[in-house]
């Protein structure tokens, strides 16, 4: 009598004693109807041990109906079967002469596996019309088992595997897809496995054997158990494969990281992998397969694939350094797929084991291609914008350099026109001459950059400006396509002529590009408003885009090299002149294309200024002022002018000197130049005065020659104090000063 038969006889003899033990092992499971299922399961085990047929499919159908009707998951059902097997093995251990505990456990594992195979077969048959649901169901069952398990197709192809199976082979599900079990086995695999895979009809019984798998430089040894999946006609539909690792002495299980791989890493919405010390991928997220990396099959770590593709097969991937030195790595890598270039950001992090040694590398790959493309487009746009604003930059430079010497020239000239003591004439003329020569040197040094574009507005006739500046810049062919409607009456506006010329040219170029044959430009003066209508006979502008066309960088002609800044800058320039630029509907009789209307206020006739009108009256008593300006000529000019109007002024050139003066003297007001030399800047000096001499804050006024500087504008605006731009006339300075002092 074999050991399996001895075990079957014992189970039959102790049936009544074992049934309560088995039922108690399922504590927590609904008991109604459970006793019959447990008894039938035990009877099936006895028949299987005797190698006799038993109604496994019927039992599997009843068991499936039982756990489904009680809202139990497939994992819980499979766990119940494992608990039954364990309880039965414990009840038989050391109670059968001649049969060891290992023999009992091995025999019961095989018979219990037959029940699992029947359960799989039933699920497979009942879900044949829903293949996707079937695979998920099998996957749920496999994932509930800690033992490495996989489902094979009829030809031995791996259809699905649980995480324990992938972790054992140090790979991932994606890398296993499409491969057969023989691809993974070494030559040491027994011939019985090959026979099992090649035969269409096999016995229902399962069998186990020792085998080896190819995983990294060293093969992995395992006890392999195969359970065939059968069709209703007895043909093999596949198999369930279970592995039991044959660990060497001193092996130590690592329970923490498998839990992280199974539960936490899949929650990261990025392409991630885990690589062990031998270079095997033990975890790979679903996002890895969606990365645009042609040719990557998952056999090697993604970081190594990208690095070798970029730097050659002989190059060493940074993950080796992470394993060796335990340092993080963050870098970018370019991948050229011969069709397009992709950019990836690579993060490699060391993962220590329970003893603190670096056992794994966590790899995260992020596709940065779109970000790189947007960054490159923005850089191109900025460069184009900088090129188009060269004239404006030159103008700003000229204005900033000329303000200080012009203020001195204007100030001394005004003093001489009002009358100056004879002994002071020579010094005043000397200062005017010196600062005039300084202006001349500045202008000559900047002429090498080209002719500057002045920012000052002038009164011009809009019609004359268009005839002389705009029409002359169009080609003869373009001029023939444009119909001009002028009234012939004066059309006065205030603008920067060069700037307004560019605005009109931009409108015309857009219209000529969109027009089929004709563009009509109409200039009119109605009710103090100057209107220029530019209408074409092209496709027009849809209603939902009539405001968007003025957004910076919006264009429908990007493939032609357009930047989308023309209309945006044109609207900004018109708004700076107090006007507007809009898209309107064409009037009756006009072409039915796009219609852009430029509207500006008509310039008013300027009244003649009188040098004496509105001049501030001299102060009735002496007031003491502190002037902080690092230009010595400006100091002398202000000190002399203020003295003639009844003020006493002390002048200093730095913030530290100003604080010393404030300690020694009580002042009625302080005049600060925004740009001063020394340790303390103007903003820092203002903060010190606010802290130590708060009573002077309402009596502070700023001078600046750099209001085009964004920081200067923001600072002065935040203080709320009055300011005067250089160059200025002394009467304007005195007027602001008298208002400051009340």
C-alpha positions in Angstrom: 0.0 0.0 0.0 1.4 3.4 -1.0 1.7 6.3 1.3 -1.1 8.1 -0.5 -3.4 5.1 -0.1 -2.5 5.0 3.7 -3.4 8.6 4.0 -6.7 8.1 2.2 -7.6 5.2 4.5 -6.8 7.3 7.6 -9.0 10.1 6.3 -11.9 7.7 5.6 -11.6 6.2 9.1 -11.4 9.6 10.9 -13.9 11.3 8.7 -16.4 12.1 11.5 -13.7 13.5 13.8 -12.1 15.6 11.1 -15.2 17.4 9.8 -15.7 19.6 12.9 -12.0 20.5 12.8 -12.2 21.5 9.1 -15.4 23.5 9.7 -13.8 25.3 12.6 -10.9 26.3 10.4 -13.3 28.4 8.4 -14.3 30.6 11.4 -15.6 33.9 10.1 -17.1 32.5 6.9 -20.9 32.2 6.7 -21.8 28.7 8.0 -25.1 28.1 6.3 -24.6 25.4 3.7 -20.9 25.3 4.5 -20.9 21.8 6.2 -22.0 20.0 3.0 -19.3 21.7 0.9 -16.6 20.8 3.5 -17.8 17.2 3.6 -17.8 16.9 -0.2 -14.3 18.5 -0.3 -13.0 15.9 2.1 -14.5 13.1 0.1 -12.9 14.4 -3.0 -9.5 14.5 -1.3 -9.9 10.8 -0.4 -10.8 9.8 -3.9 -8.0 11.9 -5.4 -5.4 10.3 -3.0 -6.7 6.9 -4.3 -6.3 8.1 -7.9 -10.0 7.5 -8.5 -12.4 9.9 -10.4 -14.4 12.3 -8.4 -17.0 15.0 -9.2 -14.7 17.9 -8.9 -16.4 20.1 -11.6 -19.8 19.8 -9.7 -18.1 20.6 -6.4 -16.3 23.6 -8.0 -19.6 24.9 -9.4 -21.4 24.6 -6.0 -18.4 26.2 -4.2 -18.3 29.1 -6.7 -22.1 29.7 -6.3 -21.6 29.6 -2.5 -19.0 32.3 -2.2 -20.6 34.5 -4.9 -24.1 34.4 -3.2 -22.5 35.5 0.0 -20.5 38.4 -1.6 -17.1 36.8 -1.0 -14.3 37.6 -3.3 -12.4 35.0 -5.3 -9.3 35.7 -3.1 -11.4 34.9 0.0 -12.7 31.7 -1.6 -9.2 30.5 -2.5 -8.0 31.4 1.0 -10.8 29.1 2.4 -9.4 26.2 0.4 -5.9 26.9 1.7 -7.2 26.9 5.3 -9.0 23.6 4.7 -5.8 22.0 3.4 -3.7 23.3 6.3 -6.2 22.2 8.9 -6.4 18.7 7.3 -2.6 18.4 7.2 -2.3 19.4 10.9 -5.0 16.8 11.8 -3.0 14.0 10.2 0.5 14.9 11.2 2.3 12.2 13.3 -0.7 9.9 13.3 0.0 7.6 10.4 2.7 5.0 10.8 5.2 5.0 7.9 4.0 8.3 6.5 6.1 11.4 7.3 4.6 14.8 7.9 6.4 16.0 4.7 4.7 13.2 2.7 1.3 14.2 4.2 1.8 17.8 3.3 3.0 17.0 -0.3 0.2 14.6 -1.0 -2.5 16.9 0.4 -1.0 19.9 -1.5 -1.3 18.0 -4.8 -4.9 16.9 -4.1 -5.9 20.4 -3.0 -4.3 21.8 -6.1 -6.6 19.6 -8.1 -9.5 21.3 -6.4 -7.9 24.7 -7.3 -7.6 23.5 -10.9 -11.2 22.5 -11.0 -12.1 25.9 -9.6 -10.1 27.6 -12.3 -11.6 25.4 -15.0 -15.1 26.2 -13.8 -14.4 29.9 -13.8 -12.8 29.6 -17.2 -15.9 27.8 -18.6 -18.4 30.1 -17.1 -16.5 33.2 -18.3 -15.7 32.0 -21.8 -17.9 34.7 -23.3 -16.0 37.4 -21.4 -12.3 36.7 -21.9 -11.2 40.0 -20.3 -13.2 39.3 -17.2 -11.8 35.8 -17.0 -8.2 37.0 -17.1 -8.9 39.6 -14.3 -10.6 36.9 -12.3 -7.7 34.6 -12.6 -5.4 37.4 -11.8 -7.3 38.2 -8.6 -7.0 34.6 -7.5 -3.3 34.5 -8.3 -2.6 37.7 -6.4 -4.3 36.4 -3.3 -1.7 33.6 -3.1 1.7 34.3 -1.8 3.1 31.3 -3.6 4.6 32.2 -7.1 1.9 31.1 -9.6 1.2 31.6 -13.3 -1.3 30.5 -15.9 -0.1 28.9 -19.1 -1.8 28.7 -22.4 -2.2 25.5 -24.4 1.1 26.0 -26.1 2.9 26.9 -22.8 2.7 30.7 -23.3 2.6 32.7 -20.1 -0.9 34.3 -20.0 -0.7 35.9 -16.6 1.3 35.7 -13.4 1.0 37.0 -9.9 3.5 39.5 -8.4 5.2 36.7 -6.4 6.0 34.8 -9.7 7.4 38.0 -11.3 9.4 38.8 -8.2 10.8 35.3 -8.1 12.0 35.5 -11.7 13.1 39.1 -11.1 11.1 40.5 -14.0 7.7 42.0 -14.7 4.4 41.0 -16.3 5.1 43.0 -19.5 8.4 41.3 -20.0 6.7 37.8 -19.6 3.9 38.4 -22.1 4.3 36.3 -25.2 7.0 34.1 -23.8 6.7 30.3 -23.1 7.8 28.6 -19.9 10.5 26.8 -21.8 12.1 30.2 -22.8 12.7 30.8 -19.1 13.9 27.3 -18.1 17.5 26.1 -18.4 18.6 22.9 -20.1 18.2 21.2 -16.8 14.4 21.3 -17.1 13.1 17.7 -17.1 11.8 16.1 -20.2 8.5 15.5 -18.5 7.8 19.3 -18.6 8.4 19.3 -22.3 6.1 16.3 -22.7 3.5 18.0 -20.6 3.5 21.1 -22.8 3.6 19.2 -26.2 0.9 16.7 -25.6 -2.7 17.7 -26.4 -4.2 15.2 -23.9 -2.8 14.6 -20.5 -3.8 13.0 -17.3 -5.7 15.0 -14.8 -3.2 14.4 -12.1 -0.6 17.0 -11.3 3.1 16.4 -10.9 6.1 18.2 -9.4 9.8 18.3 -10.2 12.9 20.3 -9.6 13.9 22.9 -12.2 16.0 25.9 -13.0 15.2 29.3 -14.5 17.4 31.8 -16.4 17.3 35.0 -14.4 20.5 37.1 -14.4 23.9 35.6 -14.2 22.9 32.9 -11.8 20.1 30.4 -12.4 17.2 30.1 -9.8 16.4 26.7 -8.4 12.7 25.9 -7.7 10.3 23.1 -7.1 7.8 23.3 -10.0 4.3 21.9 -9.7 2.0 21.8 -12.8 -1.8 21.4 -12.7 -3.4 21.0 -16.1 -6.5 23.0 -17.2 -8.8 20.7 -19.2 -11.5 21.4 -21.7 -14.8 19.6 -21.4 -13.6 17.0 -24.0 -10.6 16.2 -22.0 -8.1 18.2 -24.1 -5.6 20.4 -22.4 -6.6 24.1 -22.4 -3.6 25.3 -20.4 -2.0 24.8 -17.0 -1.5 26.3 -13.6 2.1 26.6 -12.7 3.3 26.9 -9.0 6.9 27.5 -7.9 8.5 26.9 -4.5 12.0 28.5 -4.1 14.7 26.2 -2.9 16.5 28.7 -0.7 20.0 28.1 0.5 21.2 28.2 4.1 21.2 31.6 5.7 18.7 33.0 3.2 16.6 35.7 4.7 13.2 36.8 3.5 12.5 40.5 2.8 8.9 41.1 3.5 8.7 44.9 3.5 9.7 45.7 0.0 7.5 43.1 -1.8 4.6 44.8 0.0 5.8 48.2 -1.3 6.1 46.8 -4.9 2.6 45.3 -4.7 0.7 48.0 -2.9 2.4 51.4 -3.1 4.5 51.6 -6.3 1.5 51.0 -8.6 -0.1 54.1 -7.2 2.7 56.4 -8.5 1.4 57.9 -11.8 4.8 57.8 -13.5 6.9 55.3 -15.3 8.8 53.5 -12.5 11.0 50.4 -12.1 12.8 48.6 -9.4 16.2 47.0 -10.3 18.0 44.6 -8.0 21.7 44.3 -7.4 22.2 41.9 -10.4 20.5 44.3 -12.9 17.2 42.4 -13.0 13.9 44.4 -13.1 11.8 43.2 -10.2 9.0 45.8 -10.7 7.8 47.8 -13.7 4.7 50.0 -13.7 2.1 50.1 -16.4 3.3 53.6 -17.5 6.6 52.1 -18.7 4.9 50.4 -21.6 3.2 53.7 -22.7 6.5 55.6 -22.9 7.5 56.6 -26.5 10.6 54.4 -26.5 10.8 52.2 -29.6 12.5 48.9 -29.2 12.3 48.6 -25.5 11.1 45.1 -24.5 11.6 45.1 -20.7 14.5 42.6 -20.7 16.9 45.2 -19.1 16.3 48.2 -16.9 14.8 51.2 -18.8 17.6 53.5 -17.5 20.3 51.2 -19.0 18.4 50.9 -22.3 18.2 54.7 -22.6 21.8 55.2 -21.5 23.3 52.6 -23.8 21.2 53.9 -26.7 22.6 57.4 -26.1 26.2 56.7 -25.1 26.9 53.2 -26.6 26.7 49.6 -25.3 30.1 49.9 -23.5 29.0 52.8 -21.4 28.1 52.3 -17.7 24.6 53.3 -16.6 24.4 55.6 -13.6 22.4 52.9 -11.8 25.6 51.0 -11.2 27.0 54.0 -9.3 23.9 54.3 -7.3 24.2 50.7 -6.2 27.9 51.1 -5.4 27.9 54.5 -3.7 24.3 54.8 -2.5 24.0 58.4 -4.0 20.9 59.8 -5.8 21.1 60.5 -9.5 19.0 63.1 -11.3 19.7 64.0 -15.0 18.3 64.4 -18.4 18.9 62.1 -21.4 18.1 62.4 -25.1 16.6 59.5 -27.0 16.8 59.6 -30.8 14.4 57.1 -32.4 15.4 58.1 -35.9 11.8 59.4 -36.3 11.9 62.1 -33.6 13.9 63.1 -30.6 12.6 62.5 -27.1 13.8 64.0 -23.8 13.5 62.2 -20.5 14.3 63.1 -16.9 15.9 60.2 -15.1 15.7 59.8 -11.3 17.6 57.0 -9.6 17.4 56.4 -5.9 19.1 53.8 -3.7 16.9 51.4 -1.8 18.6 49.8 1.3 17.6 46.3 2.6 17.0 45.4 6.3 20.7 45.5 7.1 21.3 48.9 5.5 23.0 47.6 2.3 22.0 49.0 -1.1 20.1 46.1 -2.5 17.9 47.8 -5.2 17.6 50.9 -7.3 14.4 52.8 -7.7 14.1 54.3 -11.2 11.6 56.9 -12.3 11.5 58.2 -16.0 9.5 61.3 -16.9 8.9 62.3 -20.5 10.0 66.0 -20.9 9.7 66.2 -24.7 6.7 68.5 -24.7 8.2 70.7 -22.0 11.4 71.0 -24.0 9.5 71.9 -27.2 7.5 74.6 -25.3 10.7 75.9 -23.8 12.4 76.1 -27.2 9.4 77.9 -28.7 9.3 80.5 -25.8 13.1 81.1 -26.2 12.6 81.6 -29.9 9.8 84.1 -29.3 11.8 86.0 -26.7 14.8 86.3 -29.1 12.5 87.5 -31.8 10.9 90.0 -29.4 14.3 91.2 -28.3 15.3 91.7 -31.9 12.2 93.7 -32.7 12.7 95.9 -29.7 16.3 96.9 -30.5 15.4 100.5 -31.4 13.4 100.9 -28.2 16.3 99.6 -26.1 18.6 102.2 -27.8 16.1 104.9 -27.1 15.9 103.9 -23.4 19.7 103.9 -23.1 19.9 107.4 -24.7 17.2 108.8 -22.5 18.8 107.4 -19.3 22.2 108.7 -20.2 21.1 112.2 -21.2 18.7 113.0 -18.3 21.2 114.1 -15.7 23.4 116.5 -17.9 20.3 117.9 -19.6 18.8 118.7 -16.2 21.9 120.8 -15.4 22.0 122.5 -18.8 18.3 123.4 -18.6 18.5 124.5 -15.0 21.5 126.9 -15.5 20.0 128.2 -18.7 16.8 129.0 -16.9 18.7 130.8 -14.1 20.6 132.9 -16.7 17.3 133.8 -18.4 15.9 135.0 -15.1 18.9 137.0 -14.2 22.1 136.0 -12.5 24.8 137.9 -10.7 27.7 138.9 -13.1 30.3 137.1 -11.1 28.2 133.8 -11.5 27.9 134.0 -15.3 31.3 132.4 -16.1 30.7 129.5 -13.8 27.2 128.9 -15.1 28.4 129.0 -18.7 31.2 126.6 -17.9 28.8 124.1 -16.4 26.4 124.4 -19.4 29.3 123.9 -21.8 30.7 120.9 -19.9 27.4 119.1 -19.7 26.5 119.9 -23.3 29.8 118.3 -24.4 28.9 115.3 -22.2 25.6 115.0 -24.1 27.5 115.2 -27.4 29.8 112.4 -26.4 26.9 110.2 -25.3 25.1 110.6 -28.6 28.1 110.1 -30.7 29.1 106.9 -28.9 25.6 105.5 -29.4 25.3 106.4 -33.1 27.3 103.3 -33.9 24.3 101.2 -33.0 22.1 102.9 -35.6 19.7 105.7 -35.8 17.6 105.9 -32.5 13.8 106.1 -32.4 12.6 108.9 -30.1 9.9 108.1 -27.6 8.6 111.6 -27.4 5.2 112.2 -28.9 4.7 114.9 -31.5 1.8 116.5 -33.1 1.5 115.2 -36.7 -1.1 115.1 -39.5 -2.2 111.4 -39.7 -2.9 111.6 -43.4 0.5 113.2 -44.2 2.2 110.5 -42.0 0.5 107.8 -44.0 1.3 109.3 -47.4 4.9 110.1 -46.6 5.9 107.2 -44.3 3.5 104.3 -44.9 2.8 104.4 -48.6 6.4 104.8 -49.5 7.3 101.6 -47.7 4.8 99.4 -49.7 5.8 97.8 -53.0 4.1 99.0 -56.2 2.1 95.8 -56.4 0.9 96.3 -52.8 0.0 99.9 -53.4 -2.1 98.9 -56.4 -4.1 96.5 -54.2 -4.9 99.2 -51.6 -7.6 101.7 -52.1 -7.1 104.9 -50.0 -10.0 107.1 -49.0 -8.7 110.4 -47.6 -10.8 113.5 -46.9 -8.0 116.0 -47.6 -8.7 117.9 -44.4 -6.2 118.1 -41.5 -6.2 115.0 -39.3 -4.1 116.0 -36.3 -3.0 113.4 -33.7 -0.3 113.2 -31.0 1.9 110.1 -31.3 5.4 108.8 -31.8 5.5 109.0 -35.6 7.9 106.1 -36.2 5.9 103.9 -33.9 2.5 104.8 -35.5 4.0 104.1 -38.9 4.8 100.5 -37.8 1.3 100.1 -36.4 -0.3 101.0 -39.7 2.1 98.9 -41.7 1.3 95.9 -39.4 -2.4 96.3 -40.1 -1.8 96.6 -43.8 0.5 93.6 -44.0 -2.1 91.4 -42.3 -4.9 92.7 -44.6 -2.8 92.2 -47.7 -1.9 88.6 -46.7 -5.6 87.7 -46.0 -7.2 89.6 -49.0 -8.1 88.0 -52.2 -7.8 91.1 -54.3 -8.6 94.3 -52.5 -7.9 96.2 -49.3 -9.7 99.5 -48.5 -8.2 102.1 -46.1 -10.5 104.9 -44.9 -9.3 107.8 -42.8 -12.0 110.1 -41.2 -12.3 112.7 -38.4 -15.6 112.6 -36.6 -16.5 114.2 -33.3 -12.9 114.8 -32.2 -12.0 111.1 -32.9 -9.7 110.0 -35.7 -10.6 106.6 -37.2 -8.6 104.5 -39.7 -10.6 101.6 -41.1 -8.6 98.8 -42.8 -11.0 96.3 -44.5 -10.1 93.3 -46.8 -12.1 90.9 -48.9 -10.6 87.8 -47.3 -12.2 85.1 -45.2 -12.7 87.4 -42.2 -12.2 86.8 -38.5 -14.6 84.5 -36.6 -16.5 86.1 -33.7 -14.8 83.8 -31.1 -11.4 85.0 -32.3 -12.0 88.7 -32.5 -10.3 89.3 -29.1 -7.9 86.4 -29.2 -6.0 87.8 -32.3 -4.7 90.5 -30.0 -3.2 88.0 -27.5 0.6 87.9 -27.5 2.0 85.0 -29.6 -1.4 84.0 -31.1 -1.1 83.5 -34.8 -2.5 81.3 -37.6 0.6 81.6 -39.7 3.2 80.0 -37.4 4.4 77.7 -40.1 5.3 80.8 -42.1 7.5 82.1 -39.3 4.9 84.6 -37.8 5.4 85.3 -34.1 1.9 86.5 -33.2 3.2 89.8 -31.7 2.2 92.3 -34.4 -1.4 93.0 -33.4 -0.6 92.7 -29.7 2.2 95.3 -29.9 0.1 97.5 -32.2 -2.8 97.6 -29.7 -0.4 98.4 -26.9 1.1 101.3 -28.9 -2.3 102.7 -29.8 -3.5 102.4 -26.2 -0.4 104.3 -25.0 -1.6 107.2 -27.2 -5.1 107.1 -25.6 -6.7 105.2 -28.5 -8.0 101.7 -29.3 -7.6 99.0 -31.9 -10.6 96.6 -32.4 -12.1 94.2 -34.8 -15.5 95.4 -36.1 -18.1 94.4 -38.7 -17.6 95.9 -42.2 -20.0 98.7 -43.1 -22.5 98.4 -46.1 -20.5 98.7 -49.3 -17.3 97.5 -47.8 -15.8 94.1 -48.5 -17.1 91.3 -46.2 -13.7 90.2 -44.9 -11.8 91.4 -41.8 -12.3 95.0 -40.6 -9.9 96.5 -38.1 -10.6 100.0 -36.7 -7.8 102.2 -35.3 -9.2 105.1 -33.2 -7.2 108.0 -31.8 -8.2 111.2 -30.1 -7.7 114.3 -32.2 -4.9 116.5 -31.0 -5.9 119.8 -29.3 -4.3 123.1 -30.1 -1.7 123.8 -27.5 -1.9 127.1 -25.6 1.3 129.2 -25.5 3.0 128.8 -22.1 4.1 131.9 -20.3 7.3 131.7 -18.5 5.9 133.9 -15.7 2.4 132.5 -15.6 1.7 130.3 -12.7 5.2 130.7 -11.4 5.5 129.8 -7.7 5.9 132.7 -5.4 9.0 132.8 -3.3 8.8 131.2 0.1 7.8 133.7 2.8 10.4 132.4 5.2 13.5 130.2 5.0 13.0 126.5 4.8 15.8 124.0 5.2 16.0 121.1 2.7 18.3 118.0 2.4 19.1 117.0 -1.2 20.6 113.6 -1.9 22.0 113.3 -5.4 25.3 111.9 -6.5 25.7 114.4 -9.4 27.8 117.3 -8.1 26.5 119.7 -10.8 22.9 118.8 -10.0 23.7 119.5 -6.3 25.1 123.0 -7.2 22.2 123.7 -9.5 19.5 122.9 -7.0 21.3 124.6 -4.1 21.8 127.8 -6.0 18.2 127.8 -7.4 16.6 127.1 -4.0 18.7 129.8 -2.3 17.4 132.4 -4.8 13.8 131.3 -3.9 14.3 131.6 -0.2 15.3 128.0 0.7 18.5 126.8 2.5 19.7 123.5 1.0 22.3 121.0 2.2 23.5 118.5 -0.5 25.1 115.1 -0.1 25.9 112.3 -2.6 25.4 109.1 -0.6 22.9 107.6 1.8 25.4 107.4 4.7 26.2 111.1 4.4 22.4 111.8 4.4 21.9 109.9 7.7 24.8 111.9 9.2 23.2 115.2 8.1 19.8 114.1 9.5 21.4 113.5 12.9 22.9 117.0 13.0 20.2 119.2 11.5 16.4 119.4 11.5 15.0 119.6 7.9 11.6 120.6 6.6 11.9 118.3 3.5 14.1 115.7 1.9 14.7 115.3 -1.9 16.0 111.9 -2.9 17.5 110.9 -6.2 16.5 107.2 -7.0 20.0 106.3 -8.3 22.6 107.2 -5.7 26.1 105.7 -5.2 27.4 104.1 -2.0 26.5 101.4 0.5 22.8 102.5 0.9 20.5 102.5 -2.1 17.6 104.9 -2.3 15.1 102.3 -1.1 17.3 101.4 1.9 17.8 105.1 2.8 14.0 105.6 2.6 13.5 102.7 5.0 16.1 104.1 7.4 14.3 107.6 7.4 11.0 105.9 7.9 12.4 104.0 10.9 14.3 106.9 12.5 12.6 110.1 11.2 9.1 109.1 10.5 7.9 112.7 10.7 9.8 113.4 7.5 8.0 110.8 5.4 5.2 113.1 4.3 7.9 115.7 3.2 10.0 113.4 1.0 10.1 113.9 -2.8 11.9 111.8 -5.4 14.0 112.7 -8.4 14.6 110.1 -11.1 16.0 109.8 -14.6 15.1 106.1 -14.8 11.3 105.8 -14.7 11.5 103.2 -17.5 13.1 101.0 -14.9 10.4 98.6 -13.6 11.8 98.4 -10.1 12.0 102.2 -9.8 8.4 102.6 -10.9 7.1 100.0 -8.4 9.2 101.4 -5.5 8.1 105.0 -6.0 4.5 104.0 -6.6 4.5 101.9 -3.4 5.8 104.8 -1.3 3.0 107.1 -2.5 5.4 110.1 -2.5 5.6 112.7 -5.3 8.4 112.5 -7.9 9.8 114.6 -10.7 11.5 113.1 -13.8 14.8 114.5 -15.1 15.3 116.8 -16.9 12.9 119.3 -15.3 12.4 123.0 -15.2 13.0 124.8 -11.9 9.5 126.2 -11.8 8.1 122.6 -11.9 10.5 121.6 -9.1 9.4 124.6 -6.9 5.8 124.0 -7.6 6.0 120.3 -6.3 8.2 121.5 -3.4 5.7 124.1 -2.3 2.8 121.6 -2.5 5.0 119.2 -0.5 5.5 121.8 2.3 1.9 122.9 2.2 
